[in-house]
């Protein structure tokens, strides 16, 4: 354990003091700002392009890259962008991993609007204005920190046939400042209103101090703090940041690739997903009133959940491979579906069912998009 890592509290609690996760199919009444997310906001810009456009920017038909200088013209050159808009039909969506999940959760919930709050950094520019408009259309309460040093982060999806070449330029998303935004009284009040918190691991590279402030507040008030491993490189290269936050994590998400990388970084000496989930669940925890829950997805294979010293598996919804359009938003959608039930205090198996439903909807469509309303039947008590 790192020397700066918070130690787990050792005191034992009586059965009356322990906080159980919901087991009855009841539904808590929701109010605005019940679900809080913080992360890297990106404006998703998708367009069907031609091979010449890909060649011009040396893009591969089916790839994901971070923008380099030669790609930045896609985003910061208004002349080129105006040309792109004239030449191709462009669609805009509010994106970025955490914002996607909050957006999906809100879609699953439907009413009331603005159940989801989102914090992140954008630029004072045209794309920032569009992003604010798109988050409003998604009925989430996005409170962005706006600055003028970097442009709004963007992700271009250049579509050719069945292929999507994604070019992300984080830009302003990397510039979030705790003292300039999270610490402001009106913003912190929104944090305090929430009962469930979610942050994707990508934000560990941006503002660890912001994550820790939110996570500690959740722990101290016995609220639910959820974190996603997000990518293998987070587990490997941002291990120290990740493990500073881990004692406050009530629900940990990840996929099988991230789980294996996490296990290697933690010297778990196993590649078995169930064993990794058990070991991750047993890591030191600050709020001992709740046991940690670990949820690992495995693509088309069963989802694994470690909880209360046991492992459960949940089969995903079957889908014909020819109906799969785009799997890029599947992980974000899974989390969004899970959170939509968790914030309503539904039982964990119901959370997983909603997660599988949301992911199944999203992979049938291009980008992290969805129909007007969900068709998810949630049984009541």
C-alpha positions as CSV (number, residue, x, y, z in Angstrom):
1,X,0.0,0.0,0.0
2,X,1.3,3.5,-0.9
3,X,2.4,5.6,2.1
4,X,-0.1,8.3,1.2
5,X,-3.0,6.0,0.7
6,X,-5.8,6.3,3.3
7,X,-6.1,3.4,5.7
8,X,-9.3,1.5,5.9
9,X,-11.2,1.9,9.1
10,X,-11.2,-1.2,11.3
11,X,-14.1,-0.7,13.6
12,X,-16.8,-3.3,13.5
13,X,-20.4,-2.2,13.1
14,X,-23.5,-3.7,14.6
15,X,-26.1,-5.1,12.2
16,X,-28.3,-2.0,12.9
17,X,-25.5,0.3,11.8
18,X,-24.7,-1.4,8.5
19,X,-26.2,0.0,5.3
20,X,-27.7,-2.7,3.1
21,X,-28.0,-2.3,-0.6
22,X,-31.7,-2.4,-1.6
23,X,-33.2,-5.9,-2.0
24,X,-36.8,-5.1,-2.7
25,X,-38.0,-3.8,-6.1
26,X,-39.0,-0.5,-4.6
27,X,-38.4,2.9,-6.3
28,X,-37.2,6.0,-4.5
29,X,-38.8,9.3,-5.6
30,X,-36.3,11.2,-7.7
31,X,-35.5,14.9,-7.5
32,X,-33.3,17.0,-9.8
33,X,-29.5,16.7,-9.1
34,X,-29.8,13.3,-7.4
35,X,-27.1,11.8,-9.7
36,X,-23.7,13.6,-10.0
37,X,-21.1,13.1,-12.6
38,X,-17.7,14.9,-13.2
39,X,-15.4,14.3,-16.1
40,X,-14.1,15.2,-19.6
41,X,-16.9,16.8,-21.7
42,X,-16.4,16.4,-25.4
43,X,-18.6,17.6,-28.3
44,X,-19.1,14.5,-30.5
45,X,-19.0,15.6,-34.2
46,X,-20.0,12.8,-36.6
47,X,-20.1,13.0,-40.4
48,X,-20.1,10.5,-43.3
49,X,-16.9,11.4,-45.1
50,X,-15.0,10.1,-48.2
51,X,-11.7,8.3,-48.5
52,X,-10.0,11.5,-49.7
53,X,-10.8,13.2,-46.4
54,X,-9.3,10.3,-44.4
55,X,-6.2,10.3,-46.6
56,X,-5.8,14.1,-46.1
57,X,-5.4,13.6,-42.3
58,X,-3.8,10.2,-42.5
59,X,-6.7,8.6,-40.7
60,X,-7.5,4.9,-40.8
61,X,-11.1,3.8,-41.6
62,X,-11.6,2.1,-38.2
63,X,-9.4,3.6,-35.5
64,X,-9.4,5.7,-32.3
65,X,-6.6,8.3,-31.8
66,X,-5.9,11.4,-29.8
67,X,-5.5,14.4,-32.1
68,X,-1.9,15.5,-32.9
69,X,-1.1,18.9,-34.5
70,X,-1.9,17.7,-38.0
71,X,-5.3,16.6,-36.8
72,X,-6.1,19.7,-34.8
73,X,-7.3,21.5,-38.0
74,X,-10.3,19.3,-37.7
75,X,-11.3,21.2,-34.6
76,X,-9.6,24.6,-34.3
77,X,-9.6,25.8,-37.9
78,X,-12.9,27.4,-38.5
79,X,-12.2,27.7,-42.2
80,X,-11.6,23.9,-42.6
81,X,-14.6,23.1,-40.3
82,X,-16.9,25.4,-42.4
83,X,-15.7,23.5,-45.4
84,X,-16.4,20.2,-43.7
85,X,-19.9,21.3,-42.8
86,X,-20.6,22.4,-46.4
87,X,-19.2,19.2,-47.8
88,X,-20.6,16.7,-45.3
89,X,-23.7,16.4,-43.2
90,X,-22.6,16.9,-39.6
91,X,-24.3,15.8,-36.4
92,X,-23.5,17.0,-32.9
93,X,-23.9,15.2,-29.6
94,X,-22.8,15.8,-26.0
95,X,-20.1,13.3,-25.4
96,X,-17.2,12.1,-23.2
97,X,-17.4,9.0,-21.1
98,X,-18.9,10.3,-17.9
99,X,-21.3,12.7,-19.6
100,X,-22.4,9.9,-21.9
101,X,-23.3,7.7,-18.8
102,X,-25.1,10.6,-17.1
103,X,-27.0,11.2,-20.3
104,X,-28.0,7.6,-20.7
105,X,-29.1,7.4,-17.1
106,X,-31.3,10.5,-17.6
107,X,-32.8,8.9,-20.8
108,X,-33.6,5.7,-18.9
109,X,-35.2,7.7,-16.1
110,X,-37.1,10.2,-18.4
111,X,-38.8,12.2,-15.7
112,X,-38.1,14.4,-13.9
113,X,-35.5,16.2,-16.0
114,X,-32.1,17.2,-14.7
115,X,-31.8,14.2,-12.3
116,X,-28.2,14.1,-13.6
117,X,-25.7,16.9,-12.9
118,X,-22.5,17.1,-14.8
119,X,-19.3,19.1,-14.1
120,X,-16.4,19.5,-16.6
121,X,-14.4,22.1,-18.5
122,X,-15.1,23.6,-21.9
123,X,-13.9,26.6,-23.9
124,X,-15.7,29.9,-24.5
125,X,-16.2,29.2,-28.1
126,X,-18.7,28.0,-30.8
127,X,-18.3,24.3,-29.9
128,X,-18.8,25.1,-26.2
129,X,-22.1,26.8,-27.1
130,X,-23.2,23.8,-29.1
131,X,-22.2,21.4,-26.3
132,X,-24.3,23.4,-23.8
133,X,-27.3,23.3,-26.1
134,X,-26.9,19.5,-26.6
135,X,-26.6,18.8,-22.9
136,X,-29.7,20.8,-22.4
137,X,-31.5,18.8,-25.0
138,X,-30.5,15.6,-23.2
139,X,-32.1,17.0,-20.1
140,X,-29.0,16.9,-17.9
141,X,-28.0,19.8,-15.7
142,X,-24.5,20.5,-17.1
143,X,-22.6,23.2,-15.1
144,X,-19.4,23.7,-17.1
145,X,-16.3,25.5,-16.0
146,X,-15.7,27.8,-19.0
147,X,-12.2,29.2,-19.8
148,X,-10.6,30.8,-22.8
149,X,-7.1,29.2,-22.8
150,X,-8.1,26.0,-24.6
151,X,-10.9,25.2,-27.1
152,X,-13.8,22.9,-26.2
153,X,-12.8,19.3,-26.3
154,X,-14.1,17.4,-29.3
155,X,-14.3,13.9,-30.8
156,X,-14.7,13.6,-34.5
157,X,-16.3,10.4,-35.8
158,X,-15.4,10.2,-39.5
159,X,-17.7,7.5,-40.9
160,X,-17.0,5.6,-44.1
161,X,-19.3,2.7,-44.8
162,X,-19.5,0.6,-41.6
163,X,-16.2,2.1,-40.3
164,X,-15.8,4.9,-37.8
165,X,-12.4,6.7,-37.4
166,X,-12.5,8.6,-34.0
167,X,-10.2,11.5,-33.4
168,X,-10.4,13.0,-29.9
169,X,-8.9,16.3,-28.9
170,X,-9.3,16.7,-25.2
171,X,-8.2,20.4,-25.1
172,X,-10.3,22.2,-22.5
173,X,-11.4,19.0,-20.9
174,X,-7.9,18.8,-19.4
175,X,-8.2,22.2,-17.8
176,X,-10.7,21.6,-15.0
177,X,-9.8,23.5,-11.8
178,X,-11.1,22.6,-8.4
179,X,-10.6,26.0,-6.9
180,X,-12.2,27.8,-9.9
181,X,-15.3,25.6,-10.1
182,X,-15.9,22.7,-7.7
183,X,-15.2,24.8,-4.6
184,X,-17.6,27.6,-5.5
185,X,-20.5,27.6,-3.1
186,X,-23.3,27.4,-5.7
187,X,-21.6,24.4,-7.4
188,X,-20.7,22.5,-4.2
189,X,-24.4,22.8,-3.1
190,X,-25.2,20.7,-6.2
191,X,-22.7,18.1,-5.2
192,X,-24.2,17.9,-1.7
193,X,-27.7,17.4,-3.3
194,X,-26.7,14.2,-5.0
195,X,-27.0,10.7,-3.4
196,X,-25.0,8.8,-6.1
197,X,-21.7,10.0,-7.7
198,X,-20.0,8.7,-10.8
199,X,-16.6,9.5,-12.3
200,X,-14.8,7.7,-15.1
201,X,-11.2,6.9,-14.5
202,X,-10.1,9.2,-17.4
203,X,-10.6,12.1,-15.0
204,X,-7.8,10.8,-12.8
205,X,-5.4,12.3,-15.3
206,X,-7.1,15.8,-15.0
207,X,-8.0,16.6,-11.4
208,X,-7.3,14.1,-8.7
209,X,-8.0,16.7,-6.0
210,X,-11.5,17.3,-7.4
211,X,-12.2,13.5,-7.4
212,X,-11.0,13.1,-3.8
213,X,-13.1,16.0,-2.5
214,X,-16.3,14.5,-4.0
215,X,-15.3,10.9,-3.0
216,X,-14.5,11.8,0.6
217,X,-17.8,13.8,0.9
218,X,-19.7,10.8,-0.4
219,X,-18.0,8.5,2.1
220,X,-18.5,10.8,5.1
221,X,-22.2,11.1,4.3
222,X,-22.7,7.4,3.5
223,X,-23.6,8.1,-0.1
224,X,-22.7,6.0,-3.1
225,X,-19.4,6.8,-5.0
226,X,-18.9,5.0,-8.2
227,X,-15.7,4.8,-10.3
228,X,-14.8,3.3,-13.7
229,X,-11.3,1.9,-14.5
230,X,-12.0,3.2,-18.0
231,X,-8.9,2.1,-19.8
232,X,-5.9,-0.2,-19.3
233,X,-3.5,2.8,-19.3
234,X,-5.3,4.2,-16.3
235,X,-4.6,1.1,-14.3
236,X,-1.0,1.0,-15.4
237,X,0.2,4.6,-15.6
238,X,-2.1,6.3,-13.1
239,X,-2.0,3.6,-10.5
240,X,-1.1,5.9,-7.6
241,X,-4.0,8.3,-8.4
242,X,-6.4,5.4,-8.8
243,X,-5.4,3.9,-5.5
244,X,-5.7,7.2,-3.6
245,X,-9.4,7.2,-4.6
246,X,-10.1,3.4,-4.2
247,X,-10.8,3.5,-0.5
248,X,-13.8,5.7,-1.2
249,X,-15.2,3.6,-4.0
250,X,-18.5,1.9,-3.3
251,X,-19.1,0.6,-6.9
252,X,-16.2,-0.2,-9.2
253,X,-16.9,-0.7,-12.9
254,X,-14.6,-2.0,-15.7
255,X,-14.3,-4.4,-18.6
256,X,-12.3,-7.6,-18.8
257,X,-9.3,-6.0,-20.4
258,X,-9.1,-3.3,-17.7
259,X,-9.7,-5.9,-15.0
260,X,-6.7,-7.9,-16.1
261,X,-4.5,-4.8,-16.3
262,X,-5.7,-3.7,-12.9
263,X,-4.9,-7.1,-11.4
264,X,-1.4,-7.0,-12.9
265,X,-0.7,-3.5,-11.5
266,X,-2.0,-4.7,-8.1
267,X,0.0,-7.9,-8.1
268,X,-3.1,-10.0,-7.7
269,X,-1.3,-12.9,-9.6
270,X,-4.5,-14.0,-11.4
271,X,-6.2,-13.3,-14.8
272,X,-9.4,-14.9,-13.7
273,X,-12.1,-12.2,-13.8
274,X,-14.1,-13.6,-10.9
275,X,-11.0,-13.8,-8.7
276,X,-10.0,-10.2,-9.7
277,X,-13.4,-9.0,-8.8
278,X,-13.2,-10.6,-5.3
279,X,-9.7,-9.2,-4.7
280,X,-10.8,-5.7,-5.9
281,X,-13.8,-5.9,-3.6
282,X,-11.6,-6.8,-0.6
283,X,-9.3,-3.7,-1.0
284,X,-9.3,-1.3,2.0
285,X,-12.4,0.8,2.2
286,X,-13.1,4.0,4.2
287,X,-16.8,3.7,4.7
288,X,-17.3,0.3,6.3
289,X,-21.1,0.7,6.5
290,X,-21.2,-0.5,2.8
291,X,-19.3,-3.3,1.2
292,X,-17.7,-2.5,-2.1
293,X,-19.4,-3.8,-5.2
294,X,-17.3,-4.7,-8.3
295,X,-18.9,-5.0,-11.7
296,X,-16.9,-6.3,-14.7
297,X,-18.3,-6.6,-18.2
298,X,-17.0,-9.1,-20.7
299,X,-18.4,-8.2,-24.0
300,X,-20.9,-10.9,-25.1
301,X,-19.9,-13.0,-22.1
302,X,-21.6,-12.9,-18.7
303,X,-21.2,-9.8,-16.5
304,X,-19.5,-10.6,-13.2
305,X,-20.5,-8.9,-10.0
306,X,-18.7,-9.3,-6.6
307,X,-20.9,-8.4,-3.7
308,X,-21.3,-9.4,0.0
309,X,-18.4,-11.9,-0.2
310,X,-20.0,-13.7,-3.1
311,X,-19.8,-13.7,-6.9
312,X,-22.8,-13.5,-9.2
313,X,-22.9,-13.7,-13.0
314,X,-25.5,-12.2,-15.3
315,X,-25.9,-13.2,-19.0
316,X,-26.1,-10.3,-21.4
317,X,-29.0,-9.8,-23.8
318,X,-28.5,-11.8,-27.0
319,X,-28.0,-9.9,-30.3
320,X,-27.4,-11.0,-33.8
321,X,-23.9,-9.8,-34.8
322,X,-25.3,-8.2,-38.0
323,X,-27.4,-5.9,-35.8
324,X,-24.3,-4.5,-34.1
325,X,-23.5,-1.1,-35.6
326,X,-21.0,0.5,-33.1
327,X,-19.7,-0.9,-29.8
328,X,-17.8,2.3,-28.8
329,X,-20.5,3.6,-26.4
330,X,-21.4,0.2,-24.9
331,X,-19.4,0.7,-21.7
332,X,-20.8,4.2,-21.1
333,X,-24.3,2.9,-21.8
334,X,-23.9,0.0,-19.4
335,X,-22.9,2.3,-16.6
336,X,-25.7,4.7,-17.4
337,X,-28.3,2.0,-17.3
338,X,-26.9,0.7,-14.0
339,X,-26.9,4.2,-12.4
340,X,-30.5,4.9,-13.6
341,X,-31.7,2.1,-11.2
342,X,-29.1,2.6,-8.5
343,X,-30.2,6.2,-8.0
344,X,-33.7,5.0,-7.6
345,X,-32.5,2.5,-4.9
346,X,-33.4,-0.5,-7.0
347,X,-31.9,-3.9,-6.2
348,X,-28.5,-4.7,-7.8
349,X,-29.8,-7.4,-10.1
350,X,-32.2,-4.8,-11.5
351,X,-29.3,-2.4,-12.0
352,X,-27.5,-5.0,-14.1
353,X,-30.6,-5.7,-16.1
354,X,-31.0,-2.0,-16.9
355,X,-27.3,-1.8,-17.7
356,X,-27.6,-4.7,-20.2
357,X,-30.7,-3.2,-21.8
358,X,-29.0,0.2,-22.3
359,X,-25.9,-1.3,-23.8
360,X,-27.9,-3.5,-26.1
361,X,-29.8,-0.4,-27.4
362,X,-26.7,1.7,-28.0
363,X,-24.6,-0.9,-29.9
364,X,-27.4,-1.0,-32.5
365,X,-26.8,2.6,-33.3
366,X,-24.0,4.9,-34.5
367,X,-22.4,6.7,-31.6
368,X,-23.7,7.0,-28.1
369,X,-27.2,7.8,-29.3
370,X,-30.7,6.4,-28.4
371,X,-34.3,6.5,-29.4
372,X,-36.7,9.1,-27.9
373,X,-37.8,6.7,-25.0
374,X,-36.5,3.5,-23.6
375,X,-38.5,0.3,-23.7
376,X,-37.3,-1.1,-20.4
377,X,-39.9,-2.6,-18.1
378,X,-38.9,-2.3,-14.5
379,X,-41.0,-4.5,-12.2
380,X,-42.3,-2.8,-9.1
381,X,-43.0,-4.3,-5.7
